[in-house]
Amino acid sequence: MIGLLRRFLRPYSRSLVIVVLLLLVQAMANLFLPTLNADIINKGVVTGDIGYIWRIGGIMLAVTVALGVTAVIAVYFSARTAMGFGRDVRAALFAKVQQFSLYEVNTFGTPSLITRNTNDVQQVQMLVLMGLTMMVLAPITAIGGVIMALRLNVELSAMLLVVIPLMAIVIGVLMARAIPLFRSMQVKIDRINDVLRENLTGIRVIRAFVRTRDEEQRFAVANADLTDTSLRVARLFAIMLPALMLIMNGSSVAVIWFGGHLVDDGSMQIGDLTAFLQYLIQILFSVMMAVMLFVMVPRAAASSERID
């Protein structure tokens, strides 16, 4: 898959640089907002300085507007790059198949070639789109969030040593079971296309020999097989999201519990506790964004193998 991406994304290197820079600005703005919020609480709300609240609030509003503008521009360039990538891969596939001999066409099978030029390309194309919007933003936000959390309170940051590995274990176990299922789904999509194409091209013969019920049964078997695999994948990810949300919410409760004791003994300010909680959520949300991307990686990897 890396070779395929490197080859067909090379013409869009300028757009990729623009997207990375915009996402870097977006991540820095996201990390800056909790600090401003903490300053409002510590230096404005606690002391009753209304003017300070207005000034910092105005800065937060300006940062938010800049954040929104950069996000829109980044998604625009990401979408153009991903769609251009899909167009180029489909064109290259079509040109390659046009050079095939009849033996090669029969070796791959017409339904499989159709799937490779449509569904398989779409899987890799969506990975490029999601990767440009999440793959860059998630690690920058996560690393920056860890640094900012350590700056606020090292003792409370020790929770990250438990939470992040726990999320990684949950994700790793589910991915190990999902990858083989994603690969088999593409083969079963080929089978659906095969049965449907035979039904459409041979409809007169099927009706002439009264084979309609037999063909319906063939399609039902192939359809049920694909449905069963899809349901198994869906059940895996139905377990994943609640498990990750449980970890995230449990971590928030633990931060408030232990942070409350630190605020009570005067070793931490209430604004810093609020900012730390926001950084924790950003870190864990970045991990969840990475999970959403990893959901697509196995299927896209299987599709890229078929394209290659």
HULINWO-V824611 format. One record per helix or strand of 2 or more residues. SS is the DSSP state (H for helix, E for strand). FROM is the first residue (numbers start at 1). TO is the last residue. Records with the same first field share a line. If there is no record, write none. Layout:
BEGIN
SS->FROM-TO ; FROM-TO
END
This chain:
BEGIN
H->2-45 ; 50-98 ; 102-108 ; 110-152 ; 154-157 ; 160-201 ; 203-208 ; 212-264 ; 270-307
END
